[in-house]
């Protein structure tokens, strides 16, 4: 009897050990799977619209502005030109591309075109000091300086236009049903897309050029001369990178891309502001950084005397990409 009892105890211990080992193996396997997902997942880019919106990637196709020559679609390694005019704030909504372009009267026209280049249409001439806009659920959100200064909500169905808030808005981001914006004093606010729940988030920092990733609002802080971030409720302000010392940056789910103005190069670092390295050198003293399908699209001096800038591209790890031919 005692032998049987000891054998039962040993068997129970073995079963427990095996169960624990199985759990550990499952956890390790899940960790490996999540790590691979993180490594091979496409970058979620939040900062393209803060860089004039010159490129966008969705549904296995890239649309980029070939500067003065129009929008080009990249799909399956082939390129197709679908417009013939400079485009800003390129949006893809289903089978329609929305964008802004400069009109003959130096105003900004909101236009659309199908992804195959069909049905080009002018939607509206905007009175705006900014080329940034958002399209969401049949509405267009943009900064207006017509009659008053503020953020406008325009219906694509009814053409009805209403101010959400009147303020000296300098920059804004649409985040779900909330708009975050800054005024000319660098104060950060939020307001619902229906105009409700207006809040002052913080007036402690001189905030410029905001971008949002998850629960953090990234911004260039002119007082710190650095890239910083703050929680959406205004808490936990952190300095991310002191070497990001100008407003040209682009936050993604994997990296922060920024313009090193002193050395004239585009660099990237991790989201903690560490492991910085240069990607590409520039000739120009200004640029815009757009990320689409692991490709960096950027502006540099033109090789032609007829234009000032033109678009270039390189892989985000610095390796060569298919060149843009002009």
C-alpha positions, 0 to 999 in steps of 0.5 A: 500500500505504501508503495502504491501511495508513493507511486501516486504521489510521484505521478501527481508530481510528474503531472504537475511538472508536465502541466507547468512545463506545457504552460511555460512552453505555450507562453514562450511560443506566444511571446515568440509569435508576438515578437514576430508580429511586432517585427514584421508588422507594417508601420502604422504612420501617424505623421504624414499629414503633418508633413504635407501628406505627400504619400499614403499607403493602404490596401497594398497600394501607395499614392504619392505626390510626384510634386508638380507632376501629380499623384502616382499610384504604386501597385504590384511594382508598377506605377500609374499616374492618376492626376497631373497637379501637385497634391497635398494631404493625400487621403484614400477612402475606399476607391476614392483619393481626396487631396488639396491642390493650389488653384490658379487664384492661389487658393486651395481646392479640395478635389477627388479622383478614383484610384484608377484616375477616373472621375476627377472632381473639384469638391470645394475651394477652401479658405484655409491657411493650412494644407492639412485636412481629414476625411472621416465618415462623409465629413471633411475637417479643416482649418478655416479663416473665412469670416472667422478662424477655427475648425470647420466640419464640411459634409460631402453629402449635403455641402453643409459647412459648420464651425466646430470651434472658433479659435486661432488654430495653428495645428490640429489632429482628428482622433476618433470623435475628438479633435486635438488642436493648438492655438498661436500661444502653444496651448493644447485643447480638445473638442468633440467633432460635434463641438461638445466637451471643449477642454484646455489640456495644458498651457504649460508648454509652447507646443507646435506640430502635434501628432498622436500615437495611441495615448500620447500626443507628440509635439515639438516644444520650442522652449525645450527645443526638443521633441516631447510627448504628453498624455491626452489628458495633459499628464505625464509630459516627457522629453523624448529626444533633445536631438530632434530640434525642429518641427520636421518629424514623423511618428510611426508605431515603430520609429520616429523619423526626423530631420537633422537640420545641422547635418542635412540628413533624415534620421530615425530613432526608436520611440524612446528616443534611443538608437538614432541613425542616419538614413539619407543625406540631403542638399536642401535645408528643408524637407518633408518626411512621409512613410508609405509601405516601408519607403521614405518619401522626402523632398530635396533640391530638384535636379531641374532648373524649372522647379525648386523641389522634387520627390525622392525615396529610399527604404526606411532602413537606408537601402536603395529603393526604386528611384523616382524618374522625372 
